[in-house]
Amino acid sequence: MTLAGVEALNVFGGTAYCDVAELATHRELDPKRFENLLMAQKSVVLPYEDPVTFAVNAAKPIVDALSPAERDRIEMLVTCTESGIDFGKSLSTYVHHYLGLNRNCRLFEVKNACYAGTAGFQTAINFVAAQSSPGAKALVIATDISRFMAVDVAEAQEAEWAYAEPSSGSGAVAMLIGENPVIFTPDRGAHGYYGYEVMDTCRPTPDSEMGDADLSLLSYLDCCEQAFGEYAKRVPQTNFRDTFDYLAFHTPFGGMVKGAHRTMMRRVARAKRDEIDADFERRVAPGLTYCRRVGNIMGGTVYLALAGTIDAADYRVPVRVGVFSYGSGCCSEFFSGVVNPGSREALGRMAIGTGLDQRYRLSMAEYDQILANSGQVRFGTRDAVLDVQAIVPRAVEVATAKGSLVLTRITAYHREYGFLNETLPAQGSRNP
């Protein structure tokens, strides 16, 4: 049987961030409600960043580490996003170009709210396992951004979505799927999925988000229990308490994960409070390591939690991780896989934590100015030129040191990009 799993994984958590406790104070949010978010930082998208730049900046270290022969075996590129930049053209085409991949490659995009990353992941796993092109690899990139508009504090205090602002991040997770899964090996056939129509959150227009926070929580909890129940039917003798050494949840915010874990331990494992609290710290908290520093990045969030689990958990032998993926609207899946001590070493080469440490911390004045100018590059922008060097210059220094890809201009709807360690194009396109 051919193995299929994650050969490499990387996270791009943006160029800039803000401290969410400072933001909560700035917005005069209720401290008790804010504490339930279990958030520390949130990545903030800058005007010259978009889903394409996030995707390329996440995937480029993975691609650069491959030999030319290995790079040419990437025969599928899937972008997973609810932040698309065109109703027809897939942003995978831009990503494919700026990564310099072989043109003999399937390019497509998946939109399914926060479940999109798992839809792309499972498609890639099945492609490799099916051996329709023996030795081929797939690159899956979940990439999303959140742009909030400036509102006055009095209005924000009355709006439920005000509490979504501190937890909504921007970022991308790139995964190389192949036959040498040194990072994560999914258990073959061990999955349960569950979905139905519900209007818990949505994007009614390309640049706006809305939802019902209470309904979203109830849908998330319902799907977690039902998806796991289906998993247990397919995998005999499964026990929520003992089968999984660690658990990685889709993480809109840490408090929601804590609530879901508590509900599952009570209903499924029949556990008491003290045991539940200890189990959360042991099996779930490692998965919040990066989520607390980046925020909810939609389709990539559950894999951000998986990366945190691999990097922060305590294991010296192979361990099994249970993974719960949820997307509003809704679709969900519970699946599992194995990581081992070599997984941590392999993932460590990407230095995800160091990358987050290197981001520029925005002041509240800088953050508000970014929000005020967030309409500069919107969905459907026909023409624009971005003066990258003038937008938060200290953040540009961070991006330049990393050689990040940035958006430089839009000409007749066509987006043009450049790497900051190269001479940015003055006009025209990089495309041949």
N, C-alpha and C positions, 0 to 999 in steps of 0.2 A: 504494500500500500504506500503510495506517495505521500510524504509529509507535505503539508501546506500551512504556512503561518507567517509570522512577522519576522523578517530578517533584519530590519532596521527601523527605528522610530525616532522622530525628532519633533520638537515643539518650537514654534516661534510665537513668543508672547508679546510681540510688539516692541516698539522703540521707546515708548513712554508709558508711565503709569501714574495713578494718583493714590494717595492713602485714603482708604474708604472711611476710616474713623474721622479724619479731617473733613471729608466730603459730607458725612452725616451731620457733623456739627455745622458746617457751612450751610446745609440745607435745612437745618433745625428739625431734623427727624427725631422721632421718639427713641431715646437711647435704649429702652427695653426691647423694642421691636428690632432695632438695629443689631443688638447683640445676638439675636437669633440667626442672623445671616451667617455667622462664623466666617466672615471675610476679613482680609487684611489689606489687600491691594486689588486694583482693577487695571487691566491694560486699557489704554485709550488710543483709539485710532487717530492718526494725524491726517491732515488734508491730502498729503501725498502718498497715503497708504490706502489700500483697498483689498478686496479678497484675492486678487491676483498677486500683489506684492507679498501678502502674508503667506500664500501658498508656496510661491517660489522660495521665499526666505526660509520656510520650514523644510522644504525638500532638497534644496541645493547642497547642504552638507552631506546628505545621504548619497545623492547622485555623484558628487565630486569624489567620494570615497571609493566608487566603483572603478574597475578597469574599463577601458573602452569596449571590450567584448561583453562584459556584464551589463554595461549601460545599454548596449544595443539589444539585449534580451528583454528590456522593458517593452512589452507588447500591449499593455493596457494602462491607460492613465484615466483615473476616475476622480473628478472633483465633486465634492459633496458640500452643498451650500444652500442656504436660504437667502444669501446676499448676492445673488447673481447680478451681473451688470448689463444684461441684454435678455430680452424675452426669447430670442432664438439662438444666438451664438453662444456656445459653451465657453466659459472662461478656461476650460482645460486646454483650449487651443493656444491661448496666450502662455499658459504655464508650460506647455510642451515646447513652445518656441524658446522661451527664456532659459529653460533647462537644457536646451540643445539635444533633445532626445531624437532617436531614430524615427523617421517618418512612417515606417511600417509599424504603426501603433494605433490601437483603438482609442479614440478620444471621446469622452462623453461626460455628462454632468447629472447628478442626482439631487433632486429637491424633495425632502420629506421632513421638514422641520428638524428637530434635533436627532431624529432617528437616521438622518441621511448618511452619517458617517458609518453606521453599522450596515446600512443597505449596501454601501460601496464596499465595505470590508468583506461582507459575506459573498458578494459577487466576485470579488478578487480571489478569495479563498477557493471558491468553487471552480473558477477558471484554472487556477494552478493545479488543484487536485484532479480535475477532469483529464489533464494531460492531452488536451487537444493540440497543444503546441509544447511538447516536452522541453523542460528547462526554461520556459518563459517566466518572466516576472511581471508583477503588476504594481503600479504606484497608485496609492489611494491617499488623497489629501482632503481632509475636512477643513474648510476655511470659512470664517464668518466674521462680520464686523457689526458693531452696534454704534449708531450715531444718535445721541440725544440732542434735542434742541433746547436752547436756553429758555427757562421760564422763571418767573419771580418766585421767591421763597414762599409767599403766602399761598400761591396757587399750588405749589408742590406739596405743601402740608396737607392739602385736601385730597390729593390724588393718590390712589393706591399704587400707581406705577412709580411714584417717587421712591419706593423701597426697592424697585427693580434697578434703578440707576446705579447704586453702589455694587450690585452683583453682576451687572451685564458687562461682559468683557469683549475683547476682540483678539483673535488669534487663529492659529492653524496647527494641525497635527498631521504630519506626513508619515506614511507607513509603506515600507517596501515589502511586498508579499512574494514569497518564493518557497523553494523546497528545503531551505536551510534555516528553519525558524529559531534562531538563537535567542530572540527576544520573548516570543510568546507563541505557544503551540495550542491552537484551539482543539478541544476534545471533539473528535469526529462524531457527528450526529447528536451531540449533547446541546440541545437548544430548545427553547420554548418561546413561541411568539404569540402576541395577543394585541388586537386592535379593533377600533370602532370609530364612528364619527362623533366628534364632540368639539364644540367651539370654545376651547379653553384659552388658547392664545392664537394669534394670527398676524400676518402682515397684509392688511387690506390694500396698502399701496407699497411700492418698492422701498420707500424710505421711512415707513412708520410701522410701529408695533403696538398692539393692544391685546388685552386679555382679561380674564376673570381669574384672579389669583386663587380664590378658594376652589373654584372648579378645577383649575389646573392641578392643585395639590391632591384633590380627590381622585382625579384621573390617573395621576402618577402612582398613588398608593394602590388603586384598583389594578392597574396594569402590572405593577411589581408583583403583587400576590398571584394574579392570574397567569402571568408569563412564567413565574417560577413553578406554579402548579402544573403547567403544561410540560416544563422541563422535567419535573419529577415523574410524570407519566412515561416519558421517553427514556429516562435513566433510572432503572429500578434501584431501590434502597437509598435514594437520595435523601439526605437530611440537611436542612438549612443550617443547623447549628454545627454540624461536624464534617460535612462533605467538603467544604471550602475553607482553606486556610486563611484566605483574604477575600474581601468583597470590594469591587470597584463599581460605583454607581454613577449614572448620569447625574451631574451636580449643578442644578440651577443656582443653589446656594447650600452651604453646609448644613444649615438647620433643616432643610427639606430632606436631605439624605439621613440625617439623624432621626427624623420623624419616621421615615420609611423603614429604616433598620429597626427602630423600636416596635413599629407595628408588626413587622414580619416576625420578630423574636417573640412577641406576645401571642400572635395568632397561629403561627406555624410551629414555632419551637416551644411554646408554652413556658417561656422563661420568666423569671422574676426580675424586678427592677435592678438590683445590684448586679446580677449577671449580665443584664442588657447593657448597662453602662460600661462594664469592664470589657464586654465583647466588642462594643463600638470602638473603644480606644485601641484594642488589639487588632481587630480585623478590618475596620473601616477607616479609621483616622489616617493611616498612611496614604490612602487614596485622595485625601483632601490637601495634601502637601502643596501641590502646584495649583489646584483649583482655587485655594484661598488667596493665591497671589496673582491670578489672571482673571478670574471671573467666569461666568457662563459663556463659553464660545460655541454654543449650539451643537452642531454635529460632531465636533471634536472633543466635547467636554468629557465624555465617558472614557476616551482614550487618553485624555489628560489625567484622569483619575487612575487609569491603568499605569501610566508612566510614573505617577507619584507612588503607587503601590510598589512597583518594581524597584524604584530608587530608595524608598524610605522604609520598607518593611524589613523585618528581621527574619532571615531564612538562610540556612546553610545547606539545605537539601532541596530538591524540587518540591514546589508547592502548587496547589491548585487555587486559582482565582475565579470566583463567580462574578460575572459581569452583567449589570442591568442597564439596558439602553432604552431610553424613552424619547418619543417625539410627539409634540402637541398635535392634536387633530383627529386621531392619534394612532400611533403604532409603537409597539414595544417588543423587546426581546431579552430573554435571560439566557446566557450561554456561559461556558466555562473553558478554561484552558490552563496550561502549565507553564510556569516560569521556573528558572533554576538560578543558582549563584552566577553562572556565566551570563545570564540575562542582564543582571545588574552591571557587570563589567562592560558588556557590549553597549548597553544604553548609556553608561557613564561616559563613553567617548563623545557623546553629543553635548555633554556639559549643560544640561537644560537649566539647572539651578543657577549656574554662573551666568547664562544668558539673561535670566530674569534679574539677577543682581545688577547687570550692566545697563538696564533701562534708565532713562532719565525720569526723575521724579518731578512731576508738574506741580507748581503752586496752584492754589485755587483761582488766582487771577488768570494764569495761563490756561487752566482748564476751562474756565468760563469763556475765555476768548476763543478757544477752539470750538466750543459749542455754538457761539455766536456766528462763527464762520463755517459751520458744518454744511451749509447749503452751497458752498462754492463748487463742489463736485458731487452732483447727485445722479441718481439713475436717470438716464436719458439726456445727460449733458452733451450738447453737440460739439462745442468748441471751448477749450480752456487751456491756459498756460499757467503752470504752477512755478512760482519762485521758491523752489525748495529751500534754498539757503536762508531765506528770510523768515521761514516758519519755525519758531522756537529754535533758534540757532544751536543751543546746547544739545537739543535732541538730535539735530542733524549731525553733530559731532559723533554721537553714539552710533547712528546709522552708517556714517562714513567709515568708522573704525571697523564695523562688521562687514562692510562692502554690500550693504543691503540694496535690494531692488526697490526703486521708488517710481511713482507715477510722475511723469514730467509734463505731459500735455495730452489733450484730446483734440483730434482733428477730424471733423465730419463723423463724429461718434467713435472713431477708432482710437483706442487708448495706446499711448506710447510710453515706454518705460526705459529706465537706465539704471545701471549699477553705480553706486556712489563711489566706488574705488576705481571707476573708469571715467572718461570724459563724457558727461551727459550730452545726449544728442541735442543740438540746437534747433533742428527742424527735421521734418520727415520721420520715417519709421525705421526701426531696427529690422523690420520684416524684409526678406529678400523680394 
